[in-house]
Amino acid sequence: MGHGHSHGGSLPAGTPAGRHKTRLAWALALTLAYMVAEVVGGLLTGSLALLADAAHMVTDAGGLALSLIAIHFAAKPPTPGKTFGYLRFEILAALANAVVLLLVTAYILYEAYRRFVDPPEILGWPMMLVAVIGLGVNLASMRILSGGTSDSLNLRSAYYEVFADMLGSLGVILAAIIVMTTGWRVADPIVGAAIGLFIVPRTWNLLNEAVHILLQGTPAHIDLGRVRSGIEAIPGVRRVYDLHVWTLTSGFDAMSAHVVVHDLAEAPSVVRAVRKIMKGDHAVEHVTIQVEDEALAREAPQLAV
């Protein structure tokens, strides 16, 4: 084994999001079934709050469909040209969902300003009816998706979109009540803007997380200093360099490092110990270790860390 690479773990047959494919399919079916009615209702009633909710519903349908497509590609096996397969497709889908949602929110805020200056006529009761139905659909979709949000960034992005729509439906109901009881039409664009502003922080966090993964950032739950000290505490290990831990897709982290040892004959036991530490202490099973002595380490170009 000496100075060669040693791999622990293998690419997964599926991804965490893939295990919840049925949840996404059901949520998409519910969203599509209601989406057309909500868009038509928003146009007929003249309500910006309802149109804001409808816009999010449209992006939900697109996001859920994109998530399902991502799962399909992520399940494809690795090839010589793509040795990690299409696992990153799920992260790209989450990134696309976040960007689209931010763009839609920007448009809603612009439209809210325009309608605040010149409030249009609004039909309160139809607006209320559409919003109540939408609330039921959104709650059902949230229930379906909630079981997989802790496993997958892709599924979490879909859940956030549906969650935003649920809040939007509540906002539309509130706006409808105000319009019907007081005639204060400005309540509609105010609620529409509030819906957009409320989801911005969550969407921004999702965007940052997706970008962090695409930039090979260290997973939030990994303390790289602790990883290093754990490996360097192994008997026979002198030091560690070019240590990297990154996320390929939600639920699948990988690690690589150069481990300098006193005696290359100890390489097999050192590799086993590193694998044990990474799996037991950090839940990382895909481990790539290059074991070297000091002479070999001096010859190797060092990236960082």
C-alpha positions as a Markdown table, in Angstrom:
| # | Residue | x | y | z |
|---|---|---|---|---|
| 1 | Met | 0.0 | 0.0 | 0.0 |
| 2 | Gly | 2.9 | 2.3 | 0.9 |
| 3 | His | 2.6 | 5.6 | -0.8 |
| 4 | Gly | -0.4 | 4.9 | -3.0 |
| 5 | His | -4.0 | 5.9 | -2.5 |
| 6 | Ser | -6.4 | 4.0 | -0.3 |
| 7 | His | -10.1 | 4.4 | -0.6 |
| 8 | Gly | -12.7 | 3.7 | 2.0 |
| 9 | Gly | -16.4 | 3.6 | 1.2 |
| 10 | Ser | -18.0 | 3.8 | -2.2 |
| 11 | Leu | -20.4 | 5.9 | -4.2 |
| 12 | Pro | -23.9 | 5.4 | -2.9 |
| 13 | Ala | -26.5 | 3.6 | -5.1 |
| 14 | Gly | -29.0 | 6.4 | -4.4 |
| 15 | Thr | -29.2 | 9.8 | -2.7 |
| 16 | Pro | -31.2 | 10.9 | 0.4 |
| 17 | Ala | -33.5 | 12.8 | -1.9 |
| 18 | Gly | -34.0 | 9.7 | -4.1 |
| 19 | Arg | -35.4 | 7.9 | -1.1 |
| 20 | His | -38.2 | 10.5 | -0.9 |
| 21 | Lys | -39.0 | 10.6 | -4.6 |
| 22 | Thr | -42.6 | 9.5 | -4.0 |
| 23 | Arg | -43.0 | 12.4 | -1.6 |
| 24 | Leu | -41.9 | 14.9 | -4.2 |
| 25 | Ala | -44.2 | 13.3 | -6.9 |
| 26 | Trp | -47.3 | 13.6 | -4.6 |
| 27 | Ala | -46.4 | 17.2 | -3.7 |
| 28 | Leu | -46.0 | 18.0 | -7.4 |
| 29 | Ala | -49.3 | 16.5 | -8.3 |
| 30 | Leu | -51.1 | 18.5 | -5.6 |
| 31 | Thr | -49.3 | 21.7 | -6.6 |
| 32 | Leu | -50.2 | 21.3 | -10.3 |
| 33 | Ala | -53.8 | 20.5 | -9.5 |
| 34 | Tyr | -54.2 | 23.8 | -7.6 |
| 35 | Met | -51.8 | 26.0 | -9.5 |
| 36 | Val | -54.1 | 26.7 | -12.5 |
| 37 | Ala | -57.0 | 27.6 | -10.2 |
| 38 | Glu | -54.9 | 30.0 | -8.1 |
| 39 | Val | -53.4 | 31.8 | -11.1 |
| 40 | Val | -56.9 | 32.3 | -12.6 |
| 41 | Gly | -58.3 | 33.3 | -9.2 |
| 42 | Gly | -55.6 | 35.9 | -8.8 |
| 43 | Leu | -56.3 | 37.4 | -12.2 |
| 44 | Leu | -60.0 | 37.5 | -11.7 |
| 45 | Thr | -60.0 | 39.0 | -8.3 |
| 46 | Gly | -57.3 | 41.5 | -9.0 |
| 47 | Ser | -55.5 | 40.6 | -5.7 |
| 48 | Leu | -51.7 | 41.1 | -5.6 |
| 49 | Ala | -51.5 | 39.0 | -2.5 |
| 50 | Leu | -53.2 | 36.2 | -4.3 |
| 51 | Leu | -51.0 | 36.7 | -7.4 |
| 52 | Ala | -47.9 | 36.6 | -5.2 |
| 53 | Asp | -49.1 | 33.3 | -3.7 |
| 54 | Ala | -49.9 | 32.1 | -7.2 |
| 55 | Ala | -46.4 | 33.1 | -8.5 |
| 56 | His | -44.8 | 31.1 | -5.7 |
| 57 | Met | -47.1 | 28.2 | -6.6 |
| 58 | Val | -45.8 | 28.3 | -10.1 |
| 59 | Thr | -42.2 | 28.3 | -8.9 |
| 60 | Asp | -43.1 | 25.4 | -6.6 |
| 61 | Ala | -44.3 | 23.3 | -9.5 |
| 62 | Gly | -41.2 | 24.1 | -11.4 |
| 63 | Gly | -39.0 | 23.5 | -8.4 |
| 64 | Leu | -40.6 | 20.2 | -7.6 |
| 65 | Ala | -40.3 | 19.0 | -11.2 |
| 66 | Leu | -36.7 | 20.1 | -11.3 |
| 67 | Ser | -36.1 | 18.2 | -8.0 |
| 68 | Leu | -37.5 | 15.1 | -9.5 |
| 69 | Ile | -35.4 | 15.5 | -12.6 |
| 70 | Ala | -32.3 | 16.0 | -10.4 |
| 71 | Ile | -33.1 | 12.8 | -8.5 |
| 72 | His | -33.3 | 10.9 | -11.8 |
| 73 | Phe | -29.9 | 12.1 | -13.0 |
| 74 | Ala | -28.3 | 11.7 | -9.5 |
| 75 | Ala | -29.3 | 8.0 | -9.6 |
| 76 | Lys | -27.3 | 7.4 | -12.8 |
| 77 | Pro | -24.1 | 5.4 | -12.2 |
| 78 | Pro | -20.6 | 7.0 | -12.5 |
| 79 | Thr | -18.9 | 6.9 | -15.9 |
| 80 | Pro | -15.2 | 7.3 | -16.9 |
| 81 | Gly | -16.0 | 10.8 | -17.9 |
| 82 | Lys | -18.1 | 11.6 | -14.8 |
| 83 | Thr | -16.5 | 9.6 | -12.0 |
| 84 | Phe | -18.9 | 10.9 | -9.4 |
| 85 | Gly | -21.9 | 10.4 | -11.6 |
| 86 | Tyr | -24.5 | 13.2 | -11.5 |
| 87 | Leu | -24.7 | 13.6 | -7.7 |
| 88 | Arg | -24.2 | 17.3 | -7.9 |
| 89 | Phe | -27.3 | 17.7 | -10.1 |
| 90 | Glu | -29.4 | 17.8 | -6.9 |
| 91 | Ile | -27.4 | 20.8 | -5.6 |
| 92 | Leu | -27.7 | 22.6 | -8.9 |
| 93 | Ala | -31.5 | 22.1 | -8.7 |
| 94 | Ala | -31.6 | 23.5 | -5.2 |
| 95 | Leu | -29.5 | 26.5 | -6.4 |
| 96 | Ala | -31.8 | 27.1 | -9.3 |
| 97 | Asn | -34.9 | 26.9 | -7.1 |
| 98 | Ala | -33.4 | 29.5 | -4.7 |
| 99 | Val | -32.4 | 31.9 | -7.5 |
| 100 | Val | -35.9 | 31.7 | -9.2 |
| 101 | Leu | -37.6 | 32.3 | -5.9 |
| 102 | Leu | -35.5 | 35.4 | -5.2 |
| 103 | Leu | -36.3 | 36.8 | -8.7 |
| 104 | Val | -40.0 | 36.2 | -8.2 |
| 105 | Thr | -39.9 | 37.9 | -4.9 |
| 106 | Ala | -38.2 | 40.9 | -6.4 |
| 107 | Tyr | -41.0 | 41.2 | -9.0 |
| 108 | Ile | -43.7 | 40.9 | -6.2 |
| 109 | Leu | -42.1 | 43.7 | -4.3 |
| 110 | Tyr | -42.0 | 45.9 | -7.4 |
| 111 | Glu | -45.7 | 45.1 | -8.1 |
| 112 | Ala | -46.5 | 45.8 | -4.4 |
| 113 | Tyr | -45.0 | 49.3 | -4.7 |
| 114 | Arg | -46.9 | 50.0 | -7.9 |
| 115 | Arg | -50.2 | 48.9 | -6.4 |
| 116 | Phe | -49.6 | 50.7 | -3.2 |
| 117 | Val | -49.5 | 54.0 | -5.2 |
| 118 | Asp | -52.6 | 53.1 | -7.1 |
| 119 | Pro | -54.7 | 50.3 | -5.4 |
| 120 | Pro | -56.9 | 48.5 | -7.9 |
| 121 | Glu | -60.4 | 47.1 | -7.2 |
| 122 | Ile | -60.3 | 43.7 | -5.4 |
| 123 | Leu | -62.9 | 41.0 | -5.1 |
| 124 | Gly | -62.8 | 39.9 | -1.5 |
| 125 | Trp | -64.9 | 36.8 | -1.3 |
| 126 | Pro | -63.4 | 35.0 | -4.4 |
| 127 | Met | -60.0 | 35.9 | -3.1 |
| 128 | Met | -60.8 | 34.4 | 0.3 |
| 129 | Leu | -62.2 | 31.2 | -1.3 |
| 130 | Val | -59.1 | 30.6 | -3.5 |
| 131 | Ala | -56.8 | 31.3 | -0.6 |
| 132 | Val | -58.5 | 28.8 | 1.8 |
| 133 | Ile | -58.3 | 26.1 | -0.8 |
| 134 | Gly | -54.6 | 26.9 | -1.4 |
| 135 | Leu | -53.9 | 26.8 | 2.3 |
| 136 | Gly | -55.3 | 23.2 | 2.4 |
| 137 | Val | -53.2 | 22.1 | -0.6 |
| 138 | Asn | -50.0 | 23.7 | 0.9 |
| 139 | Leu | -50.5 | 22.1 | 4.3 |
| 140 | Ala | -51.0 | 18.7 | 2.6 |
| 141 | Ser | -47.8 | 19.2 | 0.5 |
| 142 | Met | -45.8 | 20.3 | 3.6 |
| 143 | Arg | -46.9 | 17.2 | 5.4 |
| 144 | Ile | -45.8 | 15.0 | 2.6 |
| 145 | Leu | -42.4 | 16.6 | 2.2 |
| 146 | Ser | -41.6 | 17.1 | 5.9 |
| 147 | Gly | -40.2 | 13.6 | 6.4 |
| 148 | Gly | -37.2 | 14.1 | 4.2 |
| 149 | Thr | -36.1 | 17.7 | 4.8 |
| 150 | Ser | -33.3 | 16.7 | 7.2 |
| 151 | Asp | -31.8 | 14.4 | 4.7 |
| 152 | Ser | -31.6 | 16.4 | 1.5 |
| 153 | Leu | -30.9 | 20.0 | 0.6 |
| 154 | Asn | -32.9 | 19.4 | -2.6 |
| 155 | Leu | -35.9 | 18.2 | -0.7 |
| 156 | Arg | -35.5 | 21.1 | 1.8 |
| 157 | Ser | -35.6 | 23.6 | -1.0 |
| 158 | Ala | -38.9 | 22.2 | -2.2 |
| 159 | Tyr | -40.2 | 22.2 | 1.4 |
| 160 | Tyr | -39.3 | 25.9 | 1.8 |
| 161 | Glu | -41.1 | 26.8 | -1.3 |
| 162 | Val | -44.3 | 25.1 | -0.2 |
| 163 | Phe | -43.9 | 26.5 | 3.3 |
| 164 | Ala | -43.6 | 30.0 | 1.7 |
| 165 | Asp | -46.8 | 29.3 | -0.2 |
| 166 | Met | -48.6 | 28.2 | 3.0 |
| 167 | Leu | -47.7 | 31.5 | 4.6 |
| 168 | Gly | -48.8 | 33.3 | 1.5 |
| 169 | Ser | -52.2 | 31.7 | 1.7 |
| 170 | Leu | -52.5 | 32.8 | 5.3 |
| 171 | Gly | -51.5 | 36.3 | 4.2 |
| 172 | Val | -54.1 | 36.3 | 1.4 |
| 173 | Ile | -56.8 | 35.2 | 3.8 |
| 174 | Leu | -55.8 | 38.1 | 6.2 |
| 175 | Ala | -55.8 | 40.6 | 3.3 |
| 176 | Ala | -59.2 | 39.4 | 2.1 |
| 177 | Ile | -60.7 | 39.8 | 5.6 |
| 178 | Ile | -59.3 | 43.3 | 5.8 |
| 179 | Val | -60.6 | 44.3 | 2.4 |
| 180 | Met | -64.0 | 42.9 | 3.0 |
| 181 | Thr | -64.5 | 44.4 | 6.4 |
| 182 | Thr | -62.9 | 47.8 | 6.0 |
| 183 | Gly | -62.6 | 48.4 | 2.3 |
| 184 | Trp | -58.9 | 49.2 | 2.8 |
| 185 | Arg | -57.5 | 48.0 | -0.5 |
| 186 | Val | -53.9 | 48.9 | 0.4 |
| 187 | Ala | -53.9 | 45.9 | 2.7 |
| 188 | Asp | -53.5 | 43.6 | -0.4 |
| 189 | Pro | -50.2 | 45.0 | -1.7 |
| 190 | Ile | -48.9 | 45.3 | 1.9 |
| 191 | Val | -49.5 | 41.6 | 2.5 |
| 192 | Gly | -48.1 | 40.7 | -0.9 |
| 193 | Ala | -44.9 | 42.5 | -0.1 |
| 194 | Ala | -44.8 | 40.9 | 3.4 |
| 195 | Ile | -45.0 | 37.4 | 1.8 |
| 196 | Gly | -42.0 | 38.2 | -0.4 |
| 197 | Leu | -39.9 | 39.7 | 2.4 |
| 198 | Phe | -40.6 | 36.8 | 4.8 |
| 199 | Ile | -39.1 | 34.1 | 2.6 |
| 200 | Val | -36.0 | 36.1 | 1.6 |
| 201 | Pro | -33.8 | 35.1 | 4.6 |
| 202 | Arg | -34.6 | 31.4 | 4.3 |
| 203 | Thr | -34.1 | 31.4 | 0.5 |
| 204 | Trp | -30.8 | 33.3 | 0.9 |
| 205 | Asn | -29.6 | 30.7 | 3.4 |
| 206 | Leu | -30.5 | 27.9 | 1.0 |
| 207 | Leu | -28.7 | 29.7 | -1.8 |
| 208 | Asn | -25.6 | 30.1 | 0.4 |
| 209 | Glu | -25.6 | 26.5 | 1.4 |
| 210 | Ala | -25.9 | 25.3 | -2.2 |
| 211 | Val | -23.0 | 27.6 | -3.3 |
| 212 | His | -20.9 | 26.4 | -0.3 |
| 213 | Ile | -21.3 | 22.9 | -1.5 |
| 214 | Leu | -20.5 | 23.7 | -5.1 |
| 215 | Leu | -17.3 | 25.5 | -3.9 |
| 216 | Gln | -16.2 | 22.4 | -2.1 |
| 217 | Gly | -16.6 | 24.0 | 1.3 |
| 218 | Thr | -16.1 | 22.1 | 4.5 |
| 219 | Pro | -19.4 | 20.7 | 5.8 |
| 220 | Ala | -20.8 | 22.8 | 8.7 |
| 221 | His | -20.8 | 19.8 | 11.1 |
| 222 | Ile | -17.1 | 19.0 | 10.4 |
| 223 | Asp | -14.4 | 20.5 | 12.6 |
| 224 | Leu | -11.3 | 20.3 | 10.4 |
| 225 | Gly | -9.0 | 20.9 | 13.3 |
| 226 | Arg | -10.6 | 18.0 | 15.2 |
| 227 | Val | -10.2 | 15.8 | 12.2 |
| 228 | Arg | -6.5 | 16.7 | 11.9 |
| 229 | Ser | -5.7 | 16.2 | 15.6 |
| 230 | Gly | -7.5 | 12.9 | 15.6 |
| 231 | Ile | -5.4 | 11.6 | 12.7 |
| 232 | Glu | -2.2 | 13.0 | 14.0 |
| 233 | Ala | -2.8 | 11.2 | 17.3 |
| 234 | Ile | -2.7 | 7.8 | 15.6 |
| 235 | Pro | 0.4 | 5.9 | 16.5 |
| 236 | Gly | 3.0 | 6.1 | 13.8 |
| 237 | Val | 1.7 | 9.3 | 12.2 |
| 238 | Arg | 4.0 | 12.3 | 12.0 |
| 239 | Arg | 1.7 | 14.9 | 10.4 |
| 240 | Val | -1.2 | 15.5 | 8.0 |
| 241 | Tyr | -1.3 | 17.9 | 5.0 |
| 242 | Asp | -3.7 | 18.6 | 2.1 |
| 243 | Leu | -6.6 | 17.7 | 4.3 |
| 244 | His | -10.0 | 18.3 | 2.7 |
| 245 | Val | -13.5 | 17.4 | 3.7 |
| 246 | Trp | -16.4 | 18.3 | 1.3 |
| 247 | Thr | -19.9 | 17.5 | 0.4 |
| 248 | Leu | -20.8 | 15.8 | -2.9 |
| 249 | Thr | -24.5 | 16.0 | -2.4 |
| 250 | Ser | -26.8 | 16.0 | 0.6 |
| 251 | Gly | -26.0 | 13.2 | 3.0 |
| 252 | Phe | -22.7 | 12.2 | 1.2 |
| 253 | Asp | -19.5 | 13.7 | 2.4 |
| 254 | Ala | -16.0 | 12.8 | 1.3 |
| 255 | Met | -12.5 | 13.3 | 2.7 |
| 256 | Ser | -8.9 | 13.2 | 1.3 |
| 257 | Ala | -5.6 | 13.7 | 3.0 |
| 258 | His | -1.8 | 13.0 | 2.8 |
| 259 | Val | -0.7 | 11.3 | 5.9 |
| 260 | Val | 3.0 | 11.3 | 6.7 |
| 261 | Val | 4.2 | 8.3 | 8.8 |
| 262 | His | 7.5 | 7.3 | 10.5 |
| 263 | Asp | 7.5 | 3.9 | 8.7 |
| 264 | Leu | 5.7 | 3.0 | 5.5 |
| 265 | Ala | 5.3 | -0.5 | 6.8 |
| 266 | Glu | 2.7 | 0.9 | 9.2 |
| 267 | Ala | 0.6 | 2.2 | 6.3 |
| 268 | Pro | -2.2 | -0.5 | 6.4 |
| 269 | Ser | -2.8 | 0.0 | 10.2 |
| 270 | Val | -2.8 | 3.8 | 9.8 |
| 271 | Val | -5.3 | 3.7 | 6.9 |
| 272 | Arg | -7.6 | 1.5 | 8.9 |
| 273 | Ala | -7.3 | 3.9 | 11.9 |
| 274 | Val | -8.1 | 6.9 | 9.8 |
| 275 | Arg | -11.2 | 5.2 | 8.3 |
| 276 | Lys | -12.4 | 4.3 | 11.8 |
| 277 | Ile | -12.0 | 7.9 | 13.0 |
| 278 | Met | -13.7 | 9.4 | 10.0 |
| 279 | Lys | -16.6 | 7.0 | 10.1 |
| 280 | Gly | -17.1 | 6.8 | 13.8 |
| 281 | Asp | -16.4 | 10.5 | 14.8 |
| 282 | His | -17.4 | 12.3 | 11.7 |
| 283 | Ala | -19.9 | 10.0 | 9.7 |
| 284 | Val | -17.7 | 10.2 | 6.6 |
| 285 | Glu | -17.2 | 6.9 | 4.8 |
| 286 | His | -15.7 | 7.9 | 1.5 |
| 287 | Val | -12.1 | 8.4 | 2.6 |
| 288 | Thr | -9.0 | 8.7 | 0.3 |
| 289 | Ile | -5.6 | 8.6 | 2.1 |
| 290 | Gln | -2.2 | 8.9 | 0.6 |
| 291 | Val | 0.4 | 7.5 | 3.0 |
| 292 | Glu | 3.9 | 8.9 | 2.7 |
| 293 | Asp | 7.2 | 9.2 | 4.6 |
| 294 | Glu | 8.9 | 12.6 | 4.9 |
| 295 | Ala | 11.0 | 12.1 | 1.7 |
| 296 | Leu | 7.9 | 11.5 | -0.4 |
| 297 | Ala | 6.1 | 14.4 | 1.4 |
| 298 | Arg | 8.9 | 16.8 | 0.4 |
| 299 | Glu | 8.5 | 15.9 | -3.2 |
| 300 | Ala | 4.7 | 16.4 | -3.3 |
| 301 | Pro | 3.1 | 19.7 | -4.3 |
| 302 | Gln | 0.9 | 20.9 | -1.4 |
| 303 | Leu | -2.4 | 22.6 | -2.2 |
| 304 | Ala | -3.3 | 24.0 | 1.3 |
| 305 | Val | -4.5 | 23.1 | 4.7 |
